[in-house]
Amino acid sequence: MSSHIVLTSHPLGRTGGQALPIRWGAPTAAERGPVVASLTNPAQRNAIGTHSGAYALYRALAVASGRLDRDHRPDFTDTSPAESIGPHPQWSDPDKIVSLDPWGHMVATAFAAEIAAGIDLRPSIAVTKARINMPELKDAVAAGRLVPDGTILHDNGDVRVTKAAIDPVWHLPGIAKRFNVAEGQLRRVLFEQTAGMFPELVTRSDLQVFLPPIGGMTLYFFGDVGALGREETKVACRVHDECNGSDVFGSDICTCRPYLAHGVEVCIEMAQQGGVGLVVYNRKEGRALGEVTKFLVYNARKRQAGGDRAATYFERTECVAGVQDMRFQEMMPDVFHWLGISRIDRWASMSNLKHDALTAQGIAVVEQVPIPDELIPADARVEMDAKKAAGYYAPPAPRAEELDVAKGRTLDE
Protein backbone atom coordinates (compact mmCIF):
# COMPACT_ATOMS: atom_id res chain seq x y z
CA MET A 1 0.00 0.00 0.00
CA SER A 2 1.30 3.46 -0.88
CA SER A 3 2.68 5.54 1.95
CA HIS A 4 0.44 8.36 0.73
CA ILE A 5 -2.78 6.59 1.74
CA VAL A 6 -3.94 7.63 5.20
CA LEU A 7 -7.09 7.41 7.27
CA THR A 8 -8.34 10.96 7.15
CA SER A 9 -10.23 10.57 10.42
CA HIS A 10 -6.92 10.38 12.27
CA PRO A 11 -5.81 13.73 13.72
CA LEU A 12 -2.80 14.26 11.47
CA GLY A 13 -0.71 17.27 12.32
CA ARG A 14 -1.80 17.49 15.94
CA THR A 15 1.14 15.57 17.26
CA GLY A 16 3.75 16.39 14.64
CA GLY A 17 3.26 20.15 14.91
CA GLN A 18 3.65 20.55 11.13
CA ALA A 19 0.21 21.84 10.22
CA LEU A 20 0.14 25.63 10.05
CA PRO A 21 -2.71 27.49 11.77
CA ILE A 22 -5.29 29.46 9.78
CA ARG A 23 -6.63 32.64 11.41
CA TRP A 24 -9.45 33.54 9.03
CA GLY A 25 -9.94 37.27 8.66
CA ALA A 26 -6.48 38.24 9.91
CA PRO A 27 -5.27 41.57 8.42
CA THR A 28 -2.18 40.18 6.67
CA ALA A 29 -1.31 37.02 4.80
CA ALA A 30 1.39 36.17 7.33
CA GLU A 31 -1.07 36.42 10.22
CA ARG A 32 -3.80 34.56 8.34
CA GLY A 33 -1.54 31.71 7.23
CA PRO A 34 -1.70 29.61 4.06
CA VAL A 35 -4.37 27.11 3.12
CA VAL A 36 -2.63 23.73 2.76
CA ALA A 37 -4.79 21.15 0.98
CA SER A 38 -2.14 19.34 -1.07
CA LEU A 39 -1.46 15.63 -0.71
CA THR A 40 2.34 15.40 -0.94
CA ASN A 41 2.69 15.56 2.86
CA PRO A 42 -0.63 14.76 4.57
CA ALA A 43 0.68 15.80 7.99
CA GLN A 44 0.99 19.39 6.77
CA ARG A 45 -2.64 19.66 5.65
CA ASN A 46 -4.74 22.24 7.49
CA ALA A 47 -7.82 22.09 5.24
CA ILE A 48 -10.45 19.52 4.31
CA GLY A 49 -10.65 18.43 0.68
CA THR A 50 -8.06 19.14 -1.95
CA HIS A 51 -7.17 21.66 -4.62
CA SER A 52 -8.86 22.02 -8.02
CA GLY A 53 -12.34 21.15 -6.79
CA ALA A 54 -14.19 18.80 -9.15
CA TYR A 55 -11.05 18.47 -11.30
CA ALA A 56 -9.30 16.59 -8.51
CA LEU A 57 -10.79 13.38 -9.89
CA TYR A 58 -9.18 13.98 -13.26
CA ARG A 59 -5.90 14.46 -11.40
CA ALA A 60 -6.50 11.10 -9.73
CA LEU A 61 -6.98 9.45 -13.12
CA ALA A 62 -3.77 11.06 -14.37
CA VAL A 63 -1.88 9.66 -11.38
CA ALA A 64 -3.53 6.22 -11.62
CA SER A 65 -2.72 5.96 -15.34
CA GLY A 66 0.90 6.97 -14.77
CA ARG A 67 0.64 10.27 -16.67
CA LEU A 68 1.24 12.43 -13.61
CA ASP A 69 3.75 12.05 -10.80
CA ARG A 70 1.74 12.05 -7.58
CA ASP A 71 4.46 14.18 -5.96
CA HIS A 72 4.57 16.82 -8.70
CA ARG A 73 4.87 20.39 -7.44
CA PRO A 74 4.07 23.32 -9.73
CA ASP A 75 6.73 25.75 -10.89
CA PHE A 76 5.26 29.22 -10.29
CA THR A 77 7.81 31.10 -12.40
CA ASP A 78 6.04 33.89 -14.37
CA THR A 79 2.59 32.87 -13.11
CA SER A 80 2.02 35.97 -10.96
CA PRO A 81 -1.26 37.89 -11.45
CA ALA A 82 -1.42 40.03 -14.59
CA GLU A 83 -3.13 42.71 -12.48
CA SER A 84 -2.82 43.45 -8.78
CA ILE A 85 -5.97 42.96 -6.72
CA GLY A 86 -6.08 44.02 -3.08
CA PRO A 87 -5.62 43.76 -0.27
CA HIS A 88 -8.81 45.59 0.61
CA PRO A 89 -10.20 46.35 4.10
CA GLN A 90 -12.94 43.75 3.64
CA TRP A 91 -10.31 41.00 3.67
CA SER A 92 -9.75 41.47 7.39
CA ASP A 93 -13.42 41.06 8.29
CA PRO A 94 -14.10 37.33 8.75
CA ASP A 95 -17.83 37.86 8.13
CA LYS A 96 -17.35 39.51 4.72
CA ILE A 97 -15.59 36.69 2.85
CA VAL A 98 -16.46 33.09 3.72
CA SER A 99 -16.48 31.22 0.38
CA LEU A 100 -13.12 32.09 -1.21
CA ASP A 101 -9.55 32.71 -0.10
CA PRO A 102 -8.82 36.44 -0.55
CA TRP A 103 -5.10 35.69 -0.57
CA GLY A 104 -5.55 32.86 -3.09
CA HIS A 105 -3.85 34.70 -5.97
CA MET A 106 -0.87 35.78 -3.87
CA VAL A 107 0.20 32.35 -2.66
CA ALA A 108 3.53 32.23 -4.51
CA THR A 109 4.68 35.57 -3.08
CA ALA A 110 2.80 35.98 0.20
CA PHE A 111 3.84 32.51 1.34
CA ALA A 112 7.21 32.26 -0.42
CA ALA A 113 8.95 31.43 2.85
CA GLU A 114 6.60 28.53 3.53
CA ILE A 115 7.08 27.19 0.00
CA ALA A 116 10.86 27.46 0.38
CA ALA A 117 10.55 25.54 3.63
CA GLY A 118 8.89 22.65 1.80
CA ILE A 119 5.18 23.35 2.34
CA ASP A 120 3.29 22.34 -0.82
CA LEU A 121 0.97 25.29 -1.52
CA ARG A 122 -1.32 25.89 -4.49
CA PRO A 123 -3.11 29.09 -5.60
CA SER A 124 -6.91 29.03 -5.63
CA ILE A 125 -7.12 32.19 -7.77
CA ALA A 126 -5.33 33.15 -11.00
CA VAL A 127 -5.47 36.48 -12.85
CA THR A 128 -4.59 36.92 -16.53
CA LYS A 129 -5.40 39.08 -19.57
CA ALA A 130 -7.12 38.21 -22.84
CA ARG A 131 -9.50 39.39 -25.55
CA ILE A 132 -13.08 38.29 -26.04
CA ASN A 133 -15.30 38.59 -29.08
CA MET A 134 -19.05 38.02 -29.18
CA PRO A 135 -21.25 38.41 -32.30
CA GLU A 136 -23.73 40.42 -30.24
CA LEU A 137 -21.10 43.11 -29.68
CA LYS A 138 -20.65 43.53 -33.42
CA ASP A 139 -24.42 43.94 -33.64
CA ALA A 140 -24.25 46.59 -30.92
CA VAL A 141 -21.56 48.44 -32.89
CA ALA A 142 -23.59 48.21 -36.09
CA ALA A 143 -26.64 49.56 -34.25
CA GLY A 144 -24.61 52.43 -32.84
CA ARG A 145 -25.03 51.41 -29.19
CA LEU A 146 -21.29 50.78 -28.86
CA VAL A 147 -18.48 52.75 -30.49
CA PRO A 148 -15.00 51.18 -30.87
CA ASP A 149 -12.33 53.21 -29.09
CA GLY A 150 -9.25 51.18 -30.07
CA THR A 151 -8.31 50.50 -26.47
CA ILE A 152 -11.16 48.64 -24.80
CA LEU A 153 -13.31 47.85 -27.85
CA HIS A 154 -11.68 47.35 -31.25
CA ASP A 155 -13.16 47.72 -34.72
CA ASN A 156 -13.23 43.93 -35.26
CA GLY A 157 -15.31 43.44 -32.11
CA ASP A 158 -12.41 42.33 -29.90
CA VAL A 159 -12.66 43.50 -26.30
CA ARG A 160 -9.66 43.70 -24.00
CA VAL A 161 -10.35 42.12 -20.61
CA THR A 162 -8.65 40.99 -17.46
CA LYS A 163 -9.81 37.57 -16.28
CA ALA A 164 -9.70 35.92 -12.86
CA ALA A 165 -10.48 32.27 -12.14
CA ILE A 166 -11.53 31.47 -8.57
CA ASP A 167 -11.85 28.07 -6.91
CA PRO A 168 -14.14 27.91 -3.86
CA VAL A 169 -12.56 27.86 -0.40
CA TRP A 170 -15.13 27.67 2.40
CA HIS A 171 -14.53 28.88 5.94
CA LEU A 172 -16.98 26.58 7.69
CA PRO A 173 -17.67 28.75 10.77
CA GLY A 174 -18.33 31.70 8.45
CA ILE A 175 -20.57 29.67 6.12
CA ALA A 176 -22.58 28.45 9.11
CA LYS A 177 -22.98 31.98 10.42
CA ARG A 178 -23.98 33.31 6.99
CA PHE A 179 -26.79 30.71 6.78
CA ASN A 180 -27.70 30.95 10.46
CA VAL A 181 -27.11 27.27 11.17
CA ALA A 182 -24.95 25.56 13.79
CA GLU A 183 -21.51 24.69 12.46
CA GLY A 184 -21.86 21.13 13.75
CA GLN A 185 -25.11 20.69 11.83
CA LEU A 186 -23.52 22.12 8.67
CA ARG A 187 -20.58 19.73 8.96
CA ARG A 188 -22.84 16.75 9.57
CA VAL A 189 -25.07 17.45 6.56
CA LEU A 190 -22.06 18.11 4.29
CA PHE A 191 -20.62 14.78 5.43
CA GLU A 192 -23.87 12.90 4.88
CA GLN A 193 -24.77 14.47 1.52
CA THR A 194 -21.33 13.65 0.11
CA ALA A 195 -21.76 10.02 1.24
CA GLY A 196 -18.94 10.34 3.76
CA MET A 197 -16.31 11.43 1.24
CA PHE A 198 -14.86 13.92 3.73
CA PRO A 199 -14.79 12.31 7.20
CA GLU A 200 -12.74 15.22 8.57
CA LEU A 201 -15.92 17.27 8.43
CA VAL A 202 -17.13 15.39 11.51
CA THR A 203 -13.86 14.12 13.00
CA ARG A 204 -11.64 17.20 12.73
CA SER A 205 -13.35 20.22 14.24
CA ASP A 206 -9.93 21.87 14.37
CA LEU A 207 -9.91 22.07 10.55
CA GLN A 208 -12.10 25.05 9.71
CA VAL A 209 -11.43 25.38 5.97
CA PHE A 210 -13.03 23.15 3.32
CA LEU A 211 -12.28 23.02 -0.42
CA PRO A 212 -15.56 21.66 -1.84
CA PRO A 213 -15.54 19.64 -5.10
CA ILE A 214 -17.75 22.10 -6.97
CA GLY A 215 -17.28 24.55 -9.82
CA GLY A 216 -15.91 28.00 -9.11
CA MET A 217 -16.28 31.27 -10.97
CA THR A 218 -14.61 33.38 -13.64
CA LEU A 219 -14.47 37.16 -13.53
CA TYR A 220 -14.20 39.36 -16.62
CA PHE A 221 -13.01 42.92 -15.98
CA PHE A 222 -13.46 45.78 -18.43
CA GLY A 223 -11.30 48.85 -17.77
CA ASP A 224 -8.77 49.59 -15.04
CA VAL A 225 -8.91 46.83 -12.41
CA GLY A 226 -6.69 48.95 -10.16
CA ALA A 227 -9.47 51.53 -9.84
CA LEU A 228 -11.72 49.10 -7.96
CA GLY A 229 -12.12 49.81 -4.28
CA ARG A 230 -12.03 53.59 -4.74
CA GLU A 231 -15.14 55.55 -3.77
CA GLU A 232 -15.06 57.59 -6.98
CA THR A 233 -14.91 54.56 -9.30
CA LYS A 234 -18.21 53.76 -10.96
CA VAL A 235 -18.94 50.08 -11.48
CA ALA A 236 -21.24 48.22 -13.85
CA CYS A 237 -21.82 44.55 -13.27
CA ARG A 238 -23.57 41.41 -14.43
CA VAL A 239 -23.60 38.36 -12.12
CA HIS A 240 -24.37 35.43 -14.41
CA ASP A 241 -25.03 31.85 -13.38
CA GLU A 242 -23.93 29.30 -15.95
CA CYS A 243 -26.37 28.13 -18.62
CA ASN A 244 -24.43 26.02 -21.10
CA GLY A 245 -27.31 25.50 -23.50
CA SER A 246 -27.93 29.22 -23.95
CA ASP A 247 -24.50 30.73 -23.17
CA VAL A 248 -22.59 28.44 -25.56
CA PHE A 249 -25.12 26.93 -27.97
CA GLY A 250 -27.75 29.68 -28.18
CA SER A 251 -30.76 27.72 -26.92
CA ASP A 252 -33.78 30.03 -26.99
CA ILE A 253 -35.72 28.59 -24.06
CA CYS A 254 -34.23 31.17 -21.67
CA THR A 255 -32.75 34.66 -21.66
CA CYS A 256 -29.32 33.65 -20.36
CA ARG A 257 -27.06 34.41 -23.32
CA PRO A 258 -28.99 37.53 -24.37
CA TYR A 259 -28.71 38.89 -20.83
CA LEU A 260 -25.04 37.92 -20.65
CA ALA A 261 -24.30 39.74 -23.91
CA HIS A 262 -26.33 42.74 -22.75
CA GLY A 263 -24.39 42.74 -19.47
CA VAL A 264 -21.09 42.76 -21.36
CA GLU A 265 -22.36 45.71 -23.41
CA VAL A 266 -23.24 47.62 -20.23
CA CYS A 267 -19.80 46.84 -18.81
CA ILE A 268 -18.01 48.07 -21.95
CA GLU A 269 -19.97 51.32 -21.81
CA MET A 270 -18.94 51.87 -18.20
CA ALA A 271 -15.28 51.15 -18.93
CA GLN A 272 -15.32 53.60 -21.86
CA GLN A 273 -16.69 56.23 -19.48
CA GLY A 274 -13.74 55.76 -17.10
CA GLY A 275 -15.36 53.27 -14.74
CA VAL A 276 -14.97 49.51 -14.45
CA GLY A 277 -17.20 46.79 -15.84
CA LEU A 278 -17.38 43.36 -14.22
CA VAL A 279 -19.01 40.10 -15.29
CA VAL A 280 -19.09 37.40 -12.62
CA TYR A 281 -19.66 33.99 -14.23
CA ASN A 282 -20.63 31.29 -11.71
CA ARG A 283 -20.60 27.54 -12.42
CA LYS A 284 -24.10 26.88 -11.11
CA GLU A 285 -25.76 25.12 -14.02
CA GLY A 286 -29.54 24.91 -13.89
CA ARG A 287 -29.85 27.03 -10.74
CA ALA A 288 -27.26 24.67 -9.23
CA LEU A 289 -29.66 21.75 -9.74
CA GLY A 290 -27.44 20.38 -12.50
CA GLU A 291 -27.96 19.98 -16.21
CA VAL A 292 -29.54 16.51 -16.02
CA THR A 293 -32.22 17.81 -13.66
CA LYS A 294 -32.60 20.90 -15.82
CA PHE A 295 -33.35 18.84 -18.94
CA LEU A 296 -35.79 16.60 -17.04
CA VAL A 297 -37.64 19.73 -15.98
CA TYR A 298 -37.70 20.96 -19.59
CA ASN A 299 -39.42 17.71 -20.59
CA ALA A 300 -41.90 17.89 -17.73
CA ARG A 301 -42.80 21.48 -18.53
CA LYS A 302 -43.32 20.96 -22.25
CA ARG A 303 -45.24 17.67 -21.97
CA GLN A 304 -47.79 18.79 -19.40
CA ALA A 305 -51.38 19.41 -20.44
CA GLY A 306 -51.60 22.84 -22.00
CA GLY A 307 -47.89 22.97 -22.81
CA ASP A 308 -45.21 25.07 -21.17
CA ARG A 309 -46.92 27.63 -18.93
CA ALA A 310 -45.63 30.31 -16.57
CA ALA A 311 -48.16 29.26 -13.91
CA THR A 312 -46.52 25.83 -13.51
CA TYR A 313 -42.92 26.79 -14.35
CA PHE A 314 -41.55 26.40 -10.82
CA GLU A 315 -44.05 23.70 -9.82
CA ARG A 316 -42.55 21.33 -12.39
CA THR A 317 -39.06 22.18 -11.13
CA GLU A 318 -40.04 21.31 -7.57
CA CYS A 319 -41.65 18.06 -8.69
CA VAL A 320 -38.35 16.88 -10.16
CA ALA A 321 -35.75 18.56 -7.92
CA GLY A 322 -37.69 19.12 -4.70
CA VAL A 323 -36.68 22.77 -4.66
CA GLN A 324 -36.85 25.71 -7.06
CA ASP A 325 -33.30 26.99 -6.75
CA MET A 326 -30.08 25.90 -5.01
CA ARG A 327 -27.71 28.69 -6.05
CA PHE A 328 -27.72 30.25 -2.58
CA GLN A 329 -26.95 33.80 -3.59
CA GLU A 330 -26.04 34.51 0.05
CA MET A 331 -22.44 33.59 -0.82
CA MET A 332 -22.34 35.58 -4.07
CA PRO A 333 -21.39 38.97 -2.50
CA ASP A 334 -18.05 37.58 -1.28
CA VAL A 335 -16.40 38.31 -4.61
CA PHE A 336 -17.39 41.97 -4.37
CA HIS A 337 -15.84 42.19 -0.92
CA TRP A 338 -12.69 40.61 -2.39
CA LEU A 339 -12.58 43.35 -5.01
CA GLY A 340 -13.24 46.13 -2.50
CA ILE A 341 -16.55 47.01 -4.17
CA SER A 342 -19.17 48.58 -1.90
CA ARG A 343 -21.39 50.14 -4.58
CA ILE A 344 -22.64 48.97 -7.99
CA ASP A 345 -23.78 51.89 -10.12
CA ARG A 346 -25.32 49.88 -12.98
CA TRP A 347 -26.54 46.38 -12.12
CA ALA A 348 -27.45 44.38 -15.23
CA SER A 349 -29.97 42.12 -13.54
CA MET A 350 -33.64 41.94 -12.66
CA SER A 351 -33.16 39.28 -9.98
CA ASN A 352 -34.47 40.11 -6.52
CA LEU A 353 -32.54 37.16 -5.08
CA LYS A 354 -29.23 38.57 -6.25
CA HIS A 355 -30.13 42.16 -5.43
CA ASP A 356 -31.23 41.31 -1.90
CA ALA A 357 -28.14 39.20 -1.26
CA LEU A 358 -25.93 42.14 -2.20
CA THR A 359 -27.75 44.73 -0.12
CA ALA A 360 -27.84 42.36 2.87
CA GLN A 361 -24.04 42.40 2.74
CA GLY A 362 -23.88 46.19 2.64
CA ILE A 363 -23.30 46.56 -1.12
CA ALA A 364 -25.43 49.36 -2.56
CA VAL A 365 -27.15 48.94 -5.92
CA VAL A 366 -27.84 52.32 -7.55
CA GLU A 367 -29.60 51.24 -10.74
CA GLN A 368 -31.00 47.92 -11.95
CA VAL A 369 -30.75 47.56 -15.72
CA PRO A 370 -33.38 45.23 -17.25
CA ILE A 371 -32.80 43.23 -20.39
CA PRO A 372 -34.23 45.10 -23.40
CA ASP A 373 -37.53 43.56 -24.42
CA GLU A 374 -36.38 43.02 -28.00
CA LEU A 375 -33.57 40.72 -26.79
CA ILE A 376 -35.93 38.21 -25.18
CA PRO A 377 -36.40 35.09 -27.38
CA ALA A 378 -40.01 34.15 -28.04
CA ASP A 379 -39.65 30.76 -26.31
CA ALA A 380 -38.21 32.48 -23.22
CA ARG A 381 -41.34 34.52 -22.52
CA VAL A 382 -42.59 31.72 -20.27
CA GLU A 383 -39.47 32.01 -18.13
CA MET A 384 -39.77 35.78 -17.83
CA ASP A 385 -43.48 35.66 -16.98
CA ALA A 386 -42.93 32.91 -14.41
CA LYS A 387 -40.13 34.78 -12.65
CA LYS A 388 -42.14 37.98 -12.53
CA ALA A 389 -45.20 36.15 -11.19
CA ALA A 390 -43.10 34.44 -8.52
CA GLY A 391 -41.57 37.74 -7.42
CA TYR A 392 -38.09 36.86 -8.65
CA TYR A 393 -37.98 39.84 -10.99
CA ALA A 394 -38.95 43.30 -9.85
CA PRO A 395 -39.35 46.43 -11.95
CA PRO A 396 -35.94 48.07 -12.40
CA ALA A 397 -34.96 50.58 -9.74
CA PRO A 398 -35.17 54.20 -10.90
CA ARG A 399 -32.02 55.91 -12.03
CA ALA A 400 -30.40 58.40 -9.68
CA GLU A 401 -31.47 61.35 -11.83
CA GLU A 402 -35.05 60.07 -11.83
CA LEU A 403 -35.00 60.04 -8.04
CA ASP A 404 -33.77 63.64 -8.07
CA VAL A 405 -36.57 64.73 -10.38
CA ALA A 406 -39.13 62.91 -8.24
CA LYS A 407 -37.88 64.85 -5.23
CA GLY A 408 -38.29 68.15 -7.07
CA ARG A 409 -34.59 68.73 -7.69
CA THR A 410 -32.60 69.28 -10.86
CA LEU A 411 -29.31 67.60 -11.59
CA ASP A 412 -27.50 70.92 -11.32
CA GLU A 413 -28.70 71.37 -7.76
N, C-alpha and C positions, 0 to 999 in steps of 0.2 A: 504494500500500500504506500502511496506517495506520502512523503513527509509533509506535504502541503495540506492534506486532508485533516481537518480538525472537527471536533464537536463544538459547534458554535454556542451551545448552552453553557460551556465551561467559561469561567470568568478570566479569559486571557487578558494579560496586561495588568491585572491587579497585583499580582505577586512579583512580576518581573520589573515593574516600574517603567516600562518602555512606552506605554501609551500616553500621548500628550493630552493634556486637558483642553477642553473647548469651553470658553466663557462667552456664550452667545450674546451679542450686543455690546461687547467691549469696544472702546473707542479706537483702538489700533489693531492692526493685523497681529502684531506680536502678542498683545494682551489677549486677543481672541483665540489665537492658536489655529493651526491648520486642521482641515478635515482629512482624516486618513482612512480611506476605504479600500485601499489596494490589498492585494492578496499575497504579495511577495514575502511579507513577514507578518503573519496573522497576529502576533503579539503586539504589534504596533498599532493595530486598528483601533480607532476611537469612534467609529460610526457603524451603523447597521446597514447592510446592503453593500453594493459595490458600484464602481464608476460606470458610466455610459448607459445607465438605466436599462431599457429593454434590449439594447444592443449587447449587453453582457452575455447573452446566450449565444450570439454569433461569435463572440470572442471565445466562448467555451468550445464551440465547434471547431474554431481555428486551432485551438490548443489540442483538442482531441484528435484532429486529423493530422497533426504534426506540422501545420503551416505557420504556427506562431509559438515562439518560445514562451512558456508560462512565466518566466522570470524577466521578460522584456521590460525595459524601462524607457520611456520616451526621451528623446533628445529635444530639448526646448529651445535650441539655437534658432534665432530669428522668428520665433512664434509669438512674440510679445504683441499686445493689442495694437491695432492700427490707429486707434484713437484712445486717448485717456478718458476714463470714466471714473469719477469720484476721487477720493471718498467724499461723501455727503453727510450732513448731520444725521440724517435718518438712519444711517448705518449703525449708529451707536444706541439706537432705541430698540431693545429686543422685541417690542410689540409691533414695530413697523414692518419688519422683514422676517417672515417665518418659513417661506417656501423656496428660498434660493440662498446661495452663499454670496453675500455682497463682495467678498474678497476673491471670488472664484476665478476671476480673470487675471489676478495678480499673483497667483500661486508661485510662479517661477522666480519672481523677484522678492515678493514679500516674505516668502519662506525659503529663500536661497540657502540660509544657514542650515535649516533642517534637511533640505535635499542633500547638501554637501555632507551632512552627518549620516546619510544613509537612509533617511525616511523616504519612502516611495510615495510621492504626492502627485496628484493629477488635477489639472484645471477642470472646473465645471462650467466655465464660461470662456468663449473665444470671441474676439472682435476683429473683423477684417473689412475690406472695402471691395466694392464691385460695381457693376452696372446692371440695371434691369431694363427690360423692354416689354411692354404690354401693348397689344393692338388697340386697346381702348384708349391709350394715351395718344396714339396717332389720330384717333377719331376726335379726341378732345382738342388737339392742335388744329385739325382741319375745321372744326366747328368754331374755333376762335376762343375756346374757354381757357386753353393753355397757350403760352407763347414761349418758344424755345429761347433760352438766354445764353446758351453755349457753355454754361458752367454746371448748372444743375440739370437742366433739360436740354438735350441736343436736338438738332434738326431731324435726325433719323429716328427719334423717339427714345433714344437711350437716356437713362436717368442715373446720375451718380448717387450712390448710396453707401452708407456704412452699415454693416450687418453685425449682429451679435447673436450667437447661439448660446442658449442657457439650458443646462440640465437641472432638474429639480433637486433641491437639498432641503429636507424638511427638519425644522427644529421642533421636535415632538411636543415639548411643553408649550411652545408658542402656538402650534397648530391647535392643540387642545383648548387653549385659552381663546383663540380666534373663533372656534366653533362652540364655545361654552359647554364643553364636555370634560369629564375627568380624564386626566392623562392615562390612568390605568385602564379605563374603559376604551379609550382610543387605541392603546397598544393591543389590548385583547382582541378587539374587532379586526384590526389590521392583521394580526396573527391568524385569526380564524378565516378571514376572507381571502387570504393568500395560501390557504391550506397548510399552514405551518411552515412556509418557506423561510421565514425569518424568526427563528426561536428566540433570538436576542431581544425581540420586542417585549417578551414576557419574562425573560430570565436575566436581562441586563438593564436594570433601571438606571444604571450609571451611564449608559450610552444614550445620549439625548438627541443625536442626529441620525436621520434615516435617509438613505438615497433610494427612493422608490423606483421600481422598474416600469416607469411610465414615460410617455413622450414629454419633451420640454417645450421650449418656445424659441422663435426666431424674431429678432427685432430688425426693422428696416428704418434707418434714420435718413432724413432728407435735410440738408443744411449742416450748420456747424454744431456738431455734437458737444463741443466744449462750452457752448452757450447754455446748455441745460443746467438747471439749478439756480439760475439767476432770476431775480424777481421781474426784471424787465423783458425777459425772453418770452415771446408768445409761442404757444405750442398748439399744433393741430395733431389729432390722433385718431386712429382707427384700431380698436381691439377686435381681432378677427379670430374666431374659433374654426379650426380646420374643417373643410368640406371638400374632400377630394373630388367627388363627382362634379361639383360646380366649379371649384377653384382651378382644377387642372383640365377637366374634360368638357366643361361648359354645359353641364346638365341644367335644364331650365325649370326644374321642379322647385327651386328655391332662389333666393336673391343673393346668395353668398358671393359668387364672383362679381356680379355687378356692383355690390356694395363694397367689395374689396377694391375694385378698380376705382370706384368713386372716392373711396378713402385715400387712395394713393394720389388721386388728382387734388384733393383738398390739402394733402401734405405737401405736394409740390408747390402749390400756390403759397402756402405759409412760408416755405423755405425761400421762395423767390422774393417774399416781402421782408426777409431778414430774420424770420423766426425759424423754428425747427418743426419738421414733420416727423411723425413716428407711427409706424404700423407694428403692432404687436400680434404675432401669428402664433396661436396656441395649438398644440397637437391634442385636440379634444374632439375627435371625429364623432359626428352624430350626437351632439350635446354630451359627449363623453360616455355615451351608451355603446359606442362601437359601430362599425360599418355593417356588420352582419345584422345586428338589431335594427339599425336604420333601414336596411333594405327590406327586412321582414315587415316593418311598420309601413313602408311604402306600399307593399302588397296588400296589407290589411286595409289601408285607407282607400286604395283604388278599387278593391273588390267588394267593398261593403255596398249594401243597397243604397242607391242614389248616388253612387260614385264618391269621389273625394270631396269632402265638405268641411268647411271651417269649423262647424259646430262639433264635429267629432274628431278633429285633428289631434288634440292631445289625449282624448279618450282612447284612441287606438294605440297611441304610444304607451300609455299606462297599461293597457291590456297585455302588451308584449313585454315591456321592460319593467313594469311595476312602478315606474316613476317617470315624470315628464322630462327631467333634466338633471344631469349629474356633473355639470361643469363646476359648480361651487365657485361662483365669482368672488366669494369672500377672500380668496387667495390672490386674485388677479391684481389688486393694487400694489402688491409687493414690488413689482418691476418699476412702478413709478417712484416709489420710495428709493429704490436703488439708483435711479437716474436723478434724484433730487427734485423731481417735479411735484409741485404742490398746487398747480393750477393748469387746467386744460382750456384753452381759449376757444378752440373749435373741435367739437367731439363728434366724429362721423359715426353716429350710432343712434338708434331709436330705442335701444334696450333699457328698460327700467332696471333690470337685474344688474347690469353692468354699471349703470349710472349710480344706483343706490349703494353698490359695493364701494365705488370710489368715494362718494361723499361721506360714507360711514368711516372711512379712513382719513378724513380730513383733506381730501383732494377736491378742489372746487372745479365745477364744470360751468363755464360761462355760457356756451351756446351749443345746443345739440343740432347737428346737421342731418336732416333726413335724406334718404335716398331719393333722387328725383323720380317722379312717377313714371316717366318715360323709360327708365332703366329697368323697371320691374317686368320680368318675363310673364307672359299670359298664364302659364301653368303655375306660377308662383303666387298668384293672387290669393289662393287658398291659404297659403302660409301666412301672408301678410294679414289677411282678415282674421285668421285664427289667433295670431299673436296680439292683435289689437283688441279682440273680444276678450281674451284672457288677461288683459292688462299688462302684457309684456312690453308693448310699445305705447308710449305716450306721445301726444303732440310735441313737436320740438319746442324747446325752451326759447323764449324770445331773445333776440339779439340785444346786446347792451344798449345800443342806440335806441331800440324800440322801448326799452325800459325807461330811458331818459325822457322820451317823448310822452310816454304814458304818465310820467310824473310831472309833466308840464315844463320840462327843461329842454333847452336846445343843446346840441353837442358843443357849441362854443362856450356855454356856461360851465 
